[in-house]
Amino acid sequence: MLVLAGKDEWEQVGSLQKERLQLMEKIFPLDVENMNQSETAEQIQSILDLDKQLMDLAAAQQKEIGAAIGKFNQGRQATKAYHATSRS
């Protein structure tokens, strides 16, 4: 997911997120009696670190989209103003 997000392939990230949630539902709650707690803690920390990186990329993408929408709206307003003054 992180690699795809780095390539701006957000649609595929979304598809993988659905699969990821299904897998997470299968493994929780954890079977603490039959697991290596240290190894499991390391794996969970790795997942959290990757999630943080992914969230940072998503936040940056969201800002870019917001800026693009803002520019689009400014252009639309300028076009409306132009048409309004040109008809006068």
HUKAKA-V833630 format. One line per field, one symbol per residue. ss: DSSP state (A for helix, B for strand, O for the rest). phi: phi as a letter, one per 30 degrees, with the letter a starting at -180 (. if undefined). A space follows every 10 residues. Layout:
# HUKAKA-V833630
ss: ???
phi: ???
This chain:
# HUKAKA-V833630
ss: OAAAAAOOOA AAAAAAAAAA AAAAAAAOOO OAAAOOAAAA AAAAAAAAAA AAAAAAAAAA AAAAAAAAAA AAAAAAAAAA AAAAAAOO
phi: .dddddchcd dddddddddd ddddddccdd dddcbddddd dddddddddd dddddddddd dddddddddd dddddddddd dddddddd
